[in-house]
């Protein structure tokens, strides 16, 4: 029995029935990390000594017959944007190379309370800005299907670690697609919840709905299982509200044949490569016989780009304005690009952006009143080399900035509806292809159950089932992924006293 290959659900069952020990599982995951991480560089700081001690304590609890937490004994990867008590948390920024938080952020704290064991931090772009996981502290994360290509971002380390079975569950965060993009191009699952479903005590703008935290797993069931341990009221998050963990786990059954699906290739505004459009159409043709309705939906989010520009810039101003004024050299290029945009924005721009976001949200509300799910692609292009900071053009059209190529995901961010990246076979280059599956606002549990029904159907089809990397090709290290560390850009000094990351 190769423990790292088993699902989080199966591992938790085996721990609960005393068929495996949390110590045995921890050692297997550490060995997996040591064997495969040199090829993809997904893992940042590690906490193996404390993780082993926690696993031993978890074993003792099992053997004493004491009550076990939902995630008891499961090794956990934490995105390096999220504070972990006593464990290096760099935010991918050289100025925070020595930052060891005194306490966990609220999500990590809840997951520990549920029994998960923090084992390692996972790599992220500098301050989470960008959808290519690379920074001057840890280097770049390579895609598990081809380490010369990017793993997405900003939760790229989590996605790559999951795809290579290093860890059974990982955390992520999402503003413009950070959970969904790396999940899609690494062949795993990333869930962006409705705002307030997962409390976040470190979000700079407490009332902003565009930045959320969420779970990542290899399957929808694993992500839903983890989600049940993520939810809960947080007194320091004004958006957080009481959520019943039972709405996620045990997962309800949904009859796939009853689902009504609306789909769109571009939301009437996104620039999408022709290959992606072809693959997406093929997927819709394959899904249509499985459901009650599968038809195009007319969503025209024509002003989404400018609205996201403004709302994103607003978040960056909240997090980095003082540093921008006093020590701009300590900020990475993507953050600087956002700050340069922010200084040109007026109060009228902000009002128009909020009006547009409201209009988009109401369009989605109307669409999800008619359809159970809205399907779209996650990314507009196949993964490009990690050495390329972002996609400068898509379908022959030049991108306006470093995140314009993420419009497929940030349109849904503006809608605020829950959405999940669901693996669905491979693209024409043999890389993982993901569907963005969006549901009704605040019905996150039903969305995950419906996505699970799709996933179950896909698992029986060789063209649609989740792609897995060839692990034999990941036995050789890729030291070039560390080259960005030995030749870093000019970042010196601390970024902020209390770092906050908008995260792409």
DRENDO-1510 file (C-alpha; in Angstrom, 1 decimal, always signed):
<recs>
REC; n; res; u; v; w
REC; 1; UNK; +0.0; +0.0; +0.0 .
REC; 2; UNK; +1.6; +3.3; -1.2 .
REC; 3; UNK; +0.1; +5.7; +1.4 .
REC; 4; UNK; +0.9; +9.0; -0.4 .
REC; 5; UNK; -1.2; +7.9; -3.4 .
REC; 6; UNK; -4.3; +7.3; -1.3 .
REC; 7; UNK; -7.0; +10.0; -1.0 .
REC; 8; UNK; -7.3; +12.1; +2.1 .
REC; 9; UNK; -10.6; +10.4; +2.8 .
REC; 10; UNK; -9.2; +6.9; +2.6 .
REC; 11; UNK; -6.2; +7.9; +4.8 .
REC; 12; UNK; -8.4; +9.4; +7.4 .
REC; 13; UNK; -10.5; +6.2; +7.4 .
REC; 14; UNK; -7.4; +4.0; +7.8 .
REC; 15; UNK; -6.2; +6.2; +10.7 .
REC; 16; UNK; -9.6; +6.0; +12.4 .
REC; 17; UNK; -9.7; +2.2; +12.1 .
REC; 18; UNK; -6.1; +1.8; +13.3 .
REC; 19; UNK; -5.0; +0.2; +10.0 .
REC; 20; UNK; -2.3; +2.9; +9.6 .
REC; 21; UNK; -0.6; +5.1; +12.1 .
REC; 22; UNK; -0.3; +8.9; +11.7 .
REC; 23; UNK; +3.4; +8.4; +12.2 .
REC; 24; UNK; +3.6; +5.9; +9.3 .
REC; 25; UNK; +1.7; +8.4; +7.1 .
REC; 26; UNK; +3.8; +11.3; +8.0 .
REC; 27; UNK; +7.0; +9.4; +7.3 .
REC; 28; UNK; +5.6; +8.4; +3.9 .
REC; 29; UNK; +4.7; +11.9; +3.0 .
REC; 30; UNK; +8.1; +13.3; +4.1 .
REC; 31; UNK; +9.8; +10.6; +2.0 .
REC; 32; UNK; +7.6; +11.5; -1.0 .
REC; 33; UNK; +8.6; +15.2; -0.6 .
REC; 34; UNK; +12.3; +14.4; -0.4 .
REC; 35; UNK; +12.1; +12.1; -3.5 .
REC; 36; UNK; +10.1; +14.3; -5.8 .
REC; 37; UNK; +10.3; +17.9; -4.7 .
REC; 38; UNK; +13.8; +18.5; -6.2 .
REC; 39; UNK; +12.1; +18.0; -9.6 .
REC; 40; UNK; +9.4; +20.6; -9.2 .
REC; 41; UNK; +10.3; +22.8; -6.2 .
REC; 42; UNK; +6.7; +23.0; -4.8 .
REC; 43; UNK; +7.7; +23.0; -1.1 .
REC; 44; UNK; +9.1; +26.0; +0.7 .
REC; 45; UNK; +9.9; +25.8; +4.4 .
REC; 46; UNK; +9.4; +22.4; +6.1 .
REC; 47; UNK; +8.5; +21.6; +9.7 .
REC; 48; UNK; +9.3; +17.9; +9.8 .
REC; 49; UNK; +10.5; +17.7; +13.4 .
REC; 50; UNK; +7.4; +19.2; +14.9 .
REC; 51; UNK; +5.2; +17.3; +12.3 .
REC; 52; UNK; +6.7; +14.0; +13.4 .
REC; 53; UNK; +6.1; +14.9; +17.1 .
REC; 54; UNK; +2.5; +15.9; +16.3 .
REC; 55; UNK; +2.0; +12.7; +14.4 .
REC; 56; UNK; +3.2; +10.7; +17.4 .
REC; 57; UNK; +0.7; +12.6; +19.6 .
REC; 58; UNK; -2.0; +11.9; +17.0 .
REC; 59; UNK; -1.1; +8.2; +17.2 .
REC; 60; UNK; -1.4; +8.2; +21.0 .
REC; 61; UNK; -4.8; +9.8; +20.8 .
REC; 62; UNK; -6.0; +7.0; +18.4 .
REC; 63; UNK; -4.6; +4.2; +20.5 .
REC; 64; UNK; -6.3; +5.7; +23.6 .
REC; 65; UNK; -9.7; +5.6; +21.9 .
REC; 66; UNK; -10.2; +9.3; +22.4 .
REC; 67; UNK; -12.4; +11.4; +20.0 .
REC; 68; UNK; -10.7; +12.3; +16.8 .
REC; 69; UNK; -10.9; +15.5; +14.8 .
REC; 70; UNK; -12.3; +15.5; +11.3 .
REC; 71; UNK; -8.8; +15.7; +9.7 .
REC; 72; UNK; -7.0; +13.8; +12.4 .
REC; 73; UNK; -3.5; +12.9; +11.5 .
REC; 74; UNK; -3.5; +14.2; +7.9 .
REC; 75; UNK; -0.3; +16.0; +6.8 .
REC; 76; UNK; -1.2; +19.5; +5.6 .
REC; 77; UNK; +0.6; +21.9; +3.2 .
REC; 78; UNK; +0.1; +25.6; +4.0 .
REC; 79; UNK; +0.5; +28.2; +1.3 .
REC; 80; UNK; +3.4; +30.5; +2.1 .
REC; 81; UNK; +1.1; +33.5; +2.2 .
REC; 82; UNK; -0.6; +32.2; +5.4 .
REC; 83; UNK; +1.0; +32.6; +8.8 .
REC; 84; UNK; +2.1; +29.5; +10.7 .
REC; 85; UNK; +3.2; +29.8; +14.3 .
REC; 86; UNK; +6.9; +29.1; +14.7 .
REC; 87; UNK; +7.4; +28.2; +11.0 .
REC; 88; UNK; +9.0; +30.4; +8.5 .
REC; 89; UNK; +6.5; +32.4; +6.4 .
REC; 90; UNK; +8.1; +34.5; +3.7 .
REC; 91; UNK; +5.3; +35.5; +1.4 .
REC; 92; UNK; +7.9; +34.8; -1.3 .
REC; 93; UNK; +9.6; +38.1; -0.5 .
REC; 94; UNK; +13.3; +38.4; +0.3 .
REC; 95; UNK; +12.6; +41.0; +2.9 .
REC; 96; UNK; +10.7; +38.4; +4.9 .
REC; 97; UNK; +13.3; +35.6; +4.7 .
REC; 98; UNK; +13.5; +35.6; +8.5 .
REC; 99; UNK; +9.8; +36.1; +9.3 .
REC; 100; UNK; +8.6; +33.5; +11.8 .
REC; 101; UNK; +5.0; +34.4; +13.0 .
REC; 102; UNK; +4.0; +34.1; +16.6 .
REC; 103; UNK; +0.6; +32.7; +15.7 .
REC; 104; UNK; -1.3; +30.9; +13.0 .
REC; 105; UNK; -3.8; +32.7; +10.8 .
REC; 106; UNK; -7.4; +31.8; +11.5 .
REC; 107; UNK; -7.6; +29.1; +8.7 .
REC; 108; UNK; -4.5; +27.3; +9.8 .
REC; 109; UNK; -5.7; +27.4; +13.4 .
REC; 110; UNK; -9.0; +25.8; +12.5 .
REC; 111; UNK; -7.3; +23.1; +10.5 .
REC; 112; UNK; -5.0; +22.3; +13.3 .
REC; 113; UNK; -8.0; +22.1; +15.6 .
REC; 114; UNK; -9.6; +19.6; +13.2 .
REC; 115; UNK; -6.5; +17.4; +13.6 .
REC; 116; UNK; -4.5; +18.3; +10.5 .
REC; 117; UNK; -0.7; +18.4; +11.0 .
REC; 118; UNK; +1.2; +21.3; +9.4 .
REC; 119; UNK; +4.1; +19.7; +7.6 .
REC; 120; UNK; +5.4; +22.2; +5.1 .
REC; 121; UNK; +4.8; +25.6; +3.4 .
REC; 122; UNK; +4.1; +25.6; -0.3 .
REC; 123; UNK; +5.6; +28.0; -2.8 .
REC; 124; UNK; +3.9; +31.2; -4.1 .
REC; 125; UNK; +4.8; +34.2; -6.2 .
REC; 126; UNK; +6.2; +37.3; -4.4 .
REC; 127; UNK; +3.4; +38.5; -2.1 .
REC; 128; UNK; +1.0; +36.3; -4.1 .
REC; 129; UNK; +1.0; +38.7; -7.1 .
REC; 130; UNK; +0.9; +36.7; -10.3 .
REC; 131; UNK; -0.2; +33.4; -11.7 .
REC; 132; UNK; +3.3; +32.0; -12.2 .
REC; 133; UNK; +4.7; +30.6; -8.9 .
REC; 134; UNK; +8.3; +32.0; -8.8 .
REC; 135; UNK; +10.1; +34.3; -6.3 .
REC; 136; UNK; +13.6; +35.2; -5.2 .
REC; 137; UNK; +13.4; +33.3; -1.9 .
REC; 138; UNK; +12.5; +29.8; -3.0 .
REC; 139; UNK; +12.8; +29.9; -6.8 .
REC; 140; UNK; +10.2; +28.7; -9.3 .
REC; 141; UNK; +7.7; +25.8; -9.1 .
REC; 142; UNK; +7.7; +23.6; -12.2 .
REC; 143; UNK; +4.6; +21.9; -13.5 .
REC; 144; UNK; +4.5; +18.2; -12.5 .
REC; 145; UNK; +3.6; +17.3; -16.1 .
REC; 146; UNK; +6.6; +19.2; -17.4 .
REC; 147; UNK; +8.9; +21.0; -15.0 .
REC; 148; UNK; +10.1; +23.5; -17.6 .
REC; 149; UNK; +6.5; +24.9; -17.7 .
REC; 150; UNK; +4.7; +26.9; -15.0 .
REC; 151; UNK; +2.5; +25.5; -12.3 .
REC; 152; UNK; +0.2; +28.5; -12.2 .
REC; 153; UNK; -0.3; +30.7; -9.2 .
REC; 154; UNK; -0.5; +32.0; -6.8 .
REC; 155; UNK; -1.2; +28.6; -5.1 .
REC; 156; UNK; +1.1; +26.8; -7.4 .
REC; 157; UNK; +3.2; +25.1; -4.8 .
REC; 158; UNK; +0.0; +23.6; -3.2 .
REC; 159; UNK; -1.3; +22.4; -6.6 .
REC; 160; UNK; +2.0; +20.8; -7.6 .
REC; 161; UNK; +2.5; +19.2; -4.2 .
REC; 162; UNK; -1.0; +17.6; -4.5 .
REC; 163; UNK; -0.4; +16.4; -8.0 .
REC; 164; UNK; +2.7; +14.6; -7.0 .
REC; 165; UNK; +1.1; +13.0; -3.9 .
REC; 166; UNK; +3.5; +14.8; -1.5 .
REC; 167; UNK; +0.6; +15.9; +0.7 .
REC; 168; UNK; -3.1; +14.8; +0.9 .
REC; 169; UNK; -4.5; +18.3; +1.5 .
REC; 170; UNK; -3.2; +21.9; +1.1 .
REC; 171; UNK; -4.5; +25.4; +1.6 .
REC; 172; UNK; -4.9; +28.1; -1.1 .
REC; 173; UNK; -6.2; +31.6; -1.5 .
REC; 174; UNK; -7.8; +33.4; -4.4 .
REC; 175; UNK; -8.4; +36.9; -5.6 .
REC; 176; UNK; -8.3; +36.6; -9.4 .
REC; 177; UNK; -7.9; +32.9; -9.8 .
REC; 178; UNK; -5.1; +31.8; -7.4 .
REC; 179; UNK; -6.9; +28.6; -6.3 .
REC; 180; UNK; -8.4; +27.7; -9.7 .
REC; 181; UNK; -5.5; +28.4; -12.1 .
REC; 182; UNK; -2.8; +26.2; -10.6 .
REC; 183; UNK; -5.4; +23.5; -9.8 .
REC; 184; UNK; -6.5; +23.4; -13.5 .
REC; 185; UNK; -3.0; +23.2; -15.0 .
REC; 186; UNK; -1.7; +20.7; -12.4 .
REC; 187; UNK; -4.7; +18.4; -12.6 .
REC; 188; UNK; -6.1; +18.9; -9.1 .
REC; 189; UNK; -9.1; +20.6; -7.4 .
REC; 190; UNK; -9.2; +24.1; -6.1 .
REC; 191; UNK; -12.3; +25.6; -4.5 .
REC; 192; UNK; -13.0; +29.4; -4.3 .
REC; 193; UNK; -15.8; +29.7; -1.7 .
REC; 194; UNK; -18.5; +32.3; -1.4 .
REC; 195; UNK; -17.1; +35.3; +0.5 .
REC; 196; UNK; -17.4; +34.8; +4.3 .
REC; 197; UNK; -17.6; +31.0; +4.1 .
REC; 198; UNK; -14.0; +30.6; +5.2 .
REC; 199; UNK; -13.0; +33.2; +7.8 .
REC; 200; UNK; -9.9; +35.2; +7.2 .
REC; 201; UNK; -8.5; +37.4; +10.0 .
REC; 202; UNK; -5.6; +38.8; +7.9 .
REC; 203; UNK; -7.5; +40.4; +5.0 .
REC; 204; UNK; -6.5; +44.1; +4.9 .
REC; 205; UNK; -9.9; +45.3; +3.6 .
REC; 206; UNK; -12.2; +43.4; +5.9 .
REC; 207; UNK; -15.3; +44.2; +3.8 .
REC; 208; UNK; -13.8; +43.4; +0.4 .
REC; 209; UNK; -15.4; +40.3; -1.2 .
REC; 210; UNK; -12.8; +39.6; -3.9 .
REC; 211; UNK; -10.1; +37.8; -1.7 .
REC; 212; UNK; -11.0; +34.4; -0.2 .
REC; 213; UNK; -9.2; +31.4; +1.3 .
REC; 214; UNK; -10.1; +27.9; +0.3 .
REC; 215; UNK; -9.2; +24.2; +0.2 .
REC; 216; UNK; -7.2; +22.2; -2.4 .
REC; 217; UNK; -7.3; +18.4; -2.9 .
REC; 218; UNK; -6.8; +15.8; -5.6 .
REC; 219; UNK; -10.5; +15.2; -5.8 .
REC; 220; UNK; -13.7; +17.1; -5.1 .
REC; 221; UNK; -14.5; +14.7; -2.3 .
REC; 222; UNK; -11.1; +15.4; -0.6 .
REC; 223; UNK; -11.6; +19.2; -1.1 .
REC; 224; UNK; -15.2; +19.0; +0.4 .
REC; 225; UNK; -13.9; +16.9; +3.3 .
REC; 226; UNK; -11.3; +19.5; +4.0 .
REC; 227; UNK; -13.8; +22.3; +3.5 .
REC; 228; UNK; -15.8; +21.0; +6.4 .
REC; 229; UNK; -12.8; +21.7; +8.5 .
REC; 230; UNK; -12.2; +25.2; +7.1 .
REC; 231; UNK; -15.6; +26.8; +7.7 .
REC; 232; UNK; -16.6; +28.7; +10.8 .
REC; 233; UNK; -17.4; +32.1; +12.3 .
REC; 234; UNK; -14.3; +34.3; +12.8 .
REC; 235; UNK; -14.8; +37.4; +15.0 .
REC; 236; UNK; -12.0; +39.2; +13.3 .
REC; 237; UNK; -13.5; +38.8; +9.8 .
REC; 238; UNK; -16.6; +41.0; +9.4 .
REC; 239; UNK; -17.7; +38.9; +6.4 .
REC; 240; UNK; -17.5; +35.5; +8.1 .
REC; 241; UNK; -20.7; +33.9; +9.1 .
REC; 242; UNK; -21.7; +30.6; +10.8 .
REC; 243; UNK; -21.6; +27.7; +8.3 .
REC; 244; UNK; -22.7; +24.2; +9.0 .
REC; 245; UNK; -19.8; +21.8; +8.2 .
REC; 246; UNK; -22.5; +19.2; +7.4 .
REC; 247; UNK; -23.4; +21.1; +4.3 .
REC; 248; UNK; -20.1; +19.9; +2.9 .
REC; 249; UNK; -19.5; +16.6; +4.6 .
REC; 250; UNK; -20.9; +14.0; +4.4 .
REC; 251; UNK; -21.4; +15.0; +0.8 .
REC; 252; UNK; -25.0; +14.9; -0.5 .
REC; 253; UNK; -25.9; +12.8; -3.6 .
REC; 254; UNK; -26.9; +14.6; -6.7 .
REC; 255; UNK; -28.3; +12.8; -9.7 .
REC; 256; UNK; -26.2; +14.0; -12.6 .
REC; 257; UNK; -29.0; +13.5; -15.1 .
REC; 258; UNK; -31.2; +16.1; -13.4 .
REC; 259; UNK; -28.6; +18.9; -13.7 .
REC; 260; UNK; -29.2; +22.0; -15.9 .
REC; 261; UNK; -25.9; +23.4; -17.2 .
REC; 262; UNK; -25.2; +26.7; -18.9 .
REC; 263; UNK; -21.8; +27.2; -20.5 .
REC; 264; UNK; -19.7; +30.0; -21.9 .
REC; 265; UNK; -16.3; +30.1; -23.6 .
REC; 266; UNK; -15.5; +33.7; -22.7 .
REC; 267; UNK; -18.2; +35.6; -20.7 .
REC; 268; UNK; -18.5; +37.9; -23.7 .
REC; 269; UNK; -15.2; +39.6; -22.8 .
REC; 270; UNK; -12.3; +37.2; -22.2 .
REC; 271; UNK; -9.6; +36.6; -24.9 .
REC; 272; UNK; -9.3; +32.8; -25.2 .
REC; 273; UNK; -6.9; +30.8; -27.4 .
REC; 274; UNK; -8.5; +28.8; -30.2 .
REC; 275; UNK; -7.1; +25.5; -28.9 .
REC; 276; UNK; -8.7; +26.1; -25.5 .
REC; 277; UNK; -12.0; +26.9; -27.2 .
REC; 278; UNK; -11.8; +23.6; -29.2 .
REC; 279; UNK; -11.1; +21.5; -26.1 .
REC; 280; UNK; -13.8; +23.2; -24.2 .
REC; 281; UNK; -16.4; +22.6; -26.9 .
REC; 282; UNK; -15.4; +18.9; -27.0 .
REC; 283; UNK; -16.0; +18.7; -23.2 .
REC; 284; UNK; -19.4; +20.3; -23.5 .
REC; 285; UNK; -20.3; +17.8; -26.2 .
REC; 286; UNK; -19.2; +15.0; -24.0 .
REC; 287; UNK; -21.2; +16.3; -20.9 .
REC; 288; UNK; -24.4; +17.1; -22.8 .
REC; 289; UNK; -25.7; +13.5; -22.9 .
REC; 290; UNK; -25.1; +13.1; -19.2 .
REC; 291; UNK; -27.3; +15.9; -17.9 .
REC; 292; UNK; -30.8; +17.3; -18.4 .
REC; 293; UNK; -29.7; +20.5; -20.1 .
REC; 294; UNK; -26.3; +21.7; -21.5 .
REC; 295; UNK; -26.6; +24.8; -23.5 .
REC; 296; UNK; -24.8; +28.2; -24.0 .
REC; 297; UNK; -25.6; +30.9; -21.6 .
REC; 298; UNK; -25.4; +34.6; -22.5 .
REC; 299; UNK; -23.3; +36.4; -20.0 .
REC; 300; UNK; -21.9; +39.7; -21.2 .
REC; 301; UNK; -19.4; +41.0; -18.7 .
REC; 302; UNK; -18.0; +43.6; -21.1 .
REC; 303; UNK; -16.6; +46.0; -18.5 .
REC; 304; UNK; -15.1; +43.3; -16.2 .
REC; 305; UNK; -11.5; +44.1; -17.1 .
REC; 306; UNK; -11.7; +47.7; -15.9 .
REC; 307; UNK; -13.8; +46.8; -12.8 .
REC; 308; UNK; -11.2; +44.2; -11.7 .
REC; 309; UNK; -8.3; +46.6; -12.4 .
REC; 310; UNK; -9.8; +49.1; -10.0 .
REC; 311; UNK; -11.0; +46.7; -7.2 .
REC; 312; UNK; -7.7; +44.8; -7.4 .
REC; 313; UNK; -5.7; +48.1; -7.2 .
REC; 314; UNK; -7.8; +49.1; -4.2 .
REC; 315; UNK; -6.6; +46.0; -2.4 .
REC; 316; UNK; -3.0; +46.7; -3.3 .
REC; 317; UNK; -3.2; +50.2; -2.0 .
REC; 318; UNK; -4.5; +48.9; +1.3 .
REC; 319; UNK; -1.6; +46.5; +1.6 .
REC; 320; UNK; +1.3; +48.3; +0.2 .
REC; 321; UNK; +0.8; +52.1; -0.1 .
REC; 322; UNK; +3.1; +53.0; +2.8 .
REC; 323; UNK; +5.9; +50.8; +1.4 .
REC; 324; UNK; +5.3; +52.2; -2.1 .
REC; 325; UNK; +5.8; +55.7; -0.8 .
REC; 326; UNK; +8.8; +55.0; +1.3 .
REC; 327; UNK; +10.6; +51.9; +0.0 .
REC; 328; UNK; +9.4; +51.1; -3.4 .
REC; 329; UNK; +12.5; +49.1; -4.2 .
REC; 330; UNK; +11.4; +46.4; -1.8 .
REC; 331; UNK; +8.3; +45.6; -3.9 .
REC; 332; UNK; +8.3; +43.1; -6.7 .
REC; 333; UNK; +7.5; +44.1; -10.3 .
REC; 334; UNK; +3.9; +42.8; -10.3 .
REC; 335; UNK; +3.1; +44.7; -7.1 .
REC; 336; UNK; +4.7; +47.8; -8.5 .
REC; 337; UNK; +2.6; +47.5; -11.7 .
REC; 338; UNK; -0.6; +47.5; -9.6 .
REC; 339; UNK; +0.6; +50.4; -7.5 .
REC; 340; UNK; +1.4; +52.5; -10.7 .
REC; 341; UNK; -2.1; +51.8; -11.9 .
REC; 342; UNK; -3.6; +52.7; -8.5 .
REC; 343; UNK; -2.3; +56.2; -8.4 .
REC; 344; UNK; -4.3; +57.0; -11.5 .
REC; 345; UNK; -7.7; +55.8; -10.2 .
REC; 346; UNK; -10.4; +58.3; -9.1 .
REC; 347; UNK; -13.4; +58.1; -6.9 .
REC; 348; UNK; -15.5; +58.0; -10.0 .
REC; 349; UNK; -13.5; +55.0; -11.2 .
REC; 350; UNK; -14.2; +53.2; -7.9 .
REC; 351; UNK; -17.9; +53.9; -8.1 .
REC; 352; UNK; -18.1; +52.6; -11.7 .
REC; 353; UNK; -16.1; +49.5; -10.7 .
REC; 354; UNK; -18.5; +48.7; -7.9 .
REC; 355; UNK; -21.5; +49.3; -10.1 .
REC; 356; UNK; -20.1; +47.0; -12.7 .
REC; 357; UNK; -19.4; +44.3; -10.1 .
REC; 358; UNK; -23.0; +44.6; -8.9 .
REC; 359; UNK; -24.2; +44.2; -12.5 .
REC; 360; UNK; -22.1; +41.2; -13.1 .
REC; 361; UNK; -23.2; +39.6; -9.8 .
REC; 362; UNK; -26.8; +40.1; -10.8 .
REC; 363; UNK; -26.2; +38.5; -14.2 .
REC; 364; UNK; -24.8; +35.4; -12.5 .
REC; 365; UNK; -27.7; +35.4; -10.0 .
REC; 366; UNK; -30.1; +35.3; -12.9 .
REC; 367; UNK; -28.2; +32.6; -14.7 .
REC; 368; UNK; -27.9; +30.4; -11.6 .
REC; 369; UNK; -31.6; +30.7; -11.0 .
REC; 370; UNK; -32.1; +29.0; -14.4 .
REC; 371; UNK; -29.1; +26.7; -14.4 .
REC; 372; UNK; -27.6; +24.6; -11.6 .
REC; 373; UNK; -24.1; +25.2; -12.9 .
REC; 374; UNK; -22.2; +27.6; -15.2 .
REC; 375; UNK; -19.3; +26.0; -16.9 .
REC; 376; UNK; -16.3; +27.8; -18.5 .
REC; 377; UNK; -12.6; +27.2; -19.1 .
REC; 378; UNK; -10.3; +28.1; -16.3 .
REC; 379; UNK; -7.3; +29.3; -18.3 .
REC; 380; UNK; -7.2; +30.6; -21.9 .
REC; 381; UNK; -3.9; +29.0; -22.9 .
REC; 382; UNK; -1.8; +25.9; -22.3 .
REC; 383; UNK; +0.9; +26.3; -19.6 .
REC; 384; UNK; +3.9; +28.4; -20.8 .
REC; 385; UNK; +7.6; +28.2; -19.5 .
REC; 386; UNK; +8.1; +29.3; -15.9 .
REC; 387; UNK; +10.8; +31.6; -17.1 .
REC; 388; UNK; +8.1; +33.7; -18.7 .
REC; 389; UNK; +6.6; +35.9; -16.0 .
REC; 390; UNK; +3.1; +35.9; -17.6 .
REC; 391; UNK; +1.4; +35.3; -21.0 .
REC; 392; UNK; +2.1; +38.5; -23.0 .
REC; 393; UNK; -0.5; +37.7; -25.6 .
REC; 394; UNK; -3.4; +35.3; -26.0 .
REC; 395; UNK; -4.9; +34.3; -29.4 .
REC; 396; UNK; -2.7; +36.9; -31.1 .
REC; 397; UNK; -3.9; +39.7; -28.9 .
REC; 398; UNK; -1.5; +41.6; -26.6 .
REC; 399; UNK; -2.4; +41.5; -22.9 .
REC; 400; UNK; -2.8; +44.9; -21.2 .
REC; 401; UNK; -1.0; +43.9; -18.0 .
REC; 402; UNK; +0.5; +40.9; -16.2 .
REC; 403; UNK; -2.9; +39.5; -15.1 .
REC; 404; UNK; -5.1; +40.3; -18.1 .
REC; 405; UNK; -4.7; +36.7; -19.3 .
REC; 406; UNK; -6.6; +35.6; -16.1 .
REC; 407; UNK; -9.9; +37.2; -17.2 .
REC; 408; UNK; -11.8; +33.8; -17.2 .
REC; 409; UNK; -11.3; +33.5; -13.5 .
REC; 410; UNK; -11.5; +37.1; -12.4 .
REC; 411; UNK; -14.9; +37.6; -14.1 .
REC; 412; UNK; -16.2; +34.9; -11.7 .
REC; 413; UNK; -14.3; +36.6; -8.8 .
REC; 414; UNK; -16.3; +39.8; -9.6 .
REC; 415; UNK; -19.6; +37.7; -9.6 .
REC; 416; UNK; -18.6; +36.5; -6.1 .
REC; 417; UNK; -20.3; +33.1; -6.7 .
REC; 418; UNK; -18.6; +30.0; -5.5 .
REC; 419; UNK; -16.6; +28.2; -8.1 .
REC; 420; UNK; -14.3; +25.2; -8.4 .
REC; 421; UNK; -11.6; +24.1; -10.8 .
REC; 422; UNK; -12.4; +20.5; -11.9 .
REC; 423; UNK; -9.9; +18.3; -13.7 .
REC; 424; UNK; -11.2; +17.2; -17.1 .
REC; 425; UNK; -8.7; +15.3; -19.2 .
REC; 426; UNK; -5.8; +16.9; -21.1 .
REC; 427; UNK; -5.5; +19.6; -23.7 .
REC; 428; UNK; -4.0; +19.3; -27.2 .
REC; 429; UNK; -0.5; +19.5; -25.7 .
REC; 430; UNK; -1.1; +16.7; -23.2 .
REC; 431; UNK; -1.3; +19.1; -20.3 .
REC; 432; UNK; -4.1; +19.0; -17.7 .
REC; 433; UNK; -7.4; +20.7; -18.7 .
REC; 434; UNK; -9.7; +22.2; -16.1 .
REC; 435; UNK; -13.3; +23.2; -16.1 .
REC; 436; UNK; -14.4; +26.2; -14.0 .
REC; 437; UNK; -17.7; +25.1; -12.4 .
REC; 438; UNK; -19.7; +27.9; -10.8 .
REC; 439; UNK; -22.7; +27.6; -8.7 .
REC; 440; UNK; -25.3; +29.7; -6.8 .
REC; 441; UNK; -24.1; +32.2; -4.2 .
REC; 442; UNK; -23.8; +30.7; -0.7 .
REC; 443; UNK; -24.7; +27.3; -1.9 .
REC; 444; UNK; -21.2; +26.0; -1.8 .
REC; 445; UNK; -22.0; +22.6; -0.6 .
REC; 446; UNK; -24.4; +21.9; -3.4 .
REC; 447; UNK; -21.8; +23.2; -5.9 .
REC; 448; UNK; -19.2; +20.7; -4.6 .
REC; 449; UNK; -21.8; +17.9; -4.6 .
REC; 450; UNK; -22.6; +18.6; -8.3 .
REC; 451; UNK; -19.0; +18.9; -9.2 .
REC; 452; UNK; -18.4; +15.5; -7.5 .
REC; 453; UNK; -21.2; +14.0; -9.7 .
REC; 454; UNK; -19.4; +15.3; -12.8 .
REC; 455; UNK; -16.1; +14.0; -11.5 .
REC; 456; UNK; -17.5; +10.6; -10.9 .
REC; 457; UNK; -18.8; +10.4; -14.5 .
REC; 458; UNK; -15.5; +11.7; -15.9 .
REC; 459; UNK; -13.6; +8.9; -14.0 .
REC; 460; UNK; -15.1; +6.3; -16.3 .
REC; 461; UNK; -14.0; +8.1; -19.5 .
REC; 462; UNK; -10.3; +8.0; -20.5 .
REC; 463; UNK; -10.7; +11.3; -22.3 .
REC; 464; UNK; -12.3; +13.1; -19.3 .
REC; 465; UNK; -10.8; +11.6; -16.2 .
REC; 466; UNK; -8.2; +13.5; -14.1 .
REC; 467; UNK; -4.8; +13.4; -15.7 .
REC; 468; UNK; -1.8; +12.3; -13.5 .
REC; 469; UNK; +1.8; +13.1; -14.0 .
REC; 470; UNK; +4.4; +10.5; -15.0 .
REC; 471; UNK; +6.3; +10.2; -11.7 .
REC; 472; UNK; +9.2; +8.4; -13.3 .
REC; 473; UNK; +10.0; +11.6; -15.2 .
REC; 474; UNK; +10.3; +13.4; -11.9 .
REC; 475; UNK; +13.1; +11.5; -10.4 .
REC; 476; UNK; +15.8; +13.8; -11.8 .
REC; 477; UNK; +16.2; +17.2; -10.0 .
REC; 478; UNK; +15.7; +20.5; -11.8 .
REC; 479; UNK; +18.2; +22.8; -10.2 .
REC; 480; UNK; +17.4; +25.6; -12.7 .
REC; 481; UNK; +14.1; +26.1; -10.8 .
REC; 482; UNK; +16.4; +27.6; -8.1 .
REC; 483; UNK; +18.2; +30.0; -10.5 .
REC; 484; UNK; +15.9; +32.8; -9.6 .
REC; 485; UNK; +17.2; +32.6; -6.0 .
REC; 486; UNK; +20.8; +32.8; -7.0 .
REC; 487; UNK; +20.1; +35.7; -9.4 .
REC; 488; UNK; +17.3; +37.6; -7.7 .
REC; 489; UNK; +15.8; +40.9; -8.7 .
REC; 490; UNK; +16.6; +43.9; -6.6 .
REC; 491; UNK; +14.4; +43.5; -3.5 .
REC; 492; UNK; +15.9; +44.6; -0.2 .
REC; 493; UNK; +14.4; +45.3; +3.2 .
REC; 494; UNK; +11.1; +44.5; +4.8 .
REC; 495; UNK; +8.0; +44.9; +2.8 .
REC; 496; UNK; +5.5; +45.6; +5.7 .
REC; 497; UNK; +5.4; +45.1; +9.4 .
REC; 498; UNK; +2.2; +43.2; +9.0 .
REC; 499; UNK; +2.2; +41.7; +5.5 .
REC; 500; UNK; -1.1; +41.3; +3.7 .
REC; 501; UNK; -1.3; +39.7; +0.3 .
REC; 502; UNK; -4.0; +40.3; -2.2 .
REC; 503; UNK; -3.0; +37.1; -4.1 .
REC; 504; UNK; -3.9; +36.9; -7.7 .
</recs>
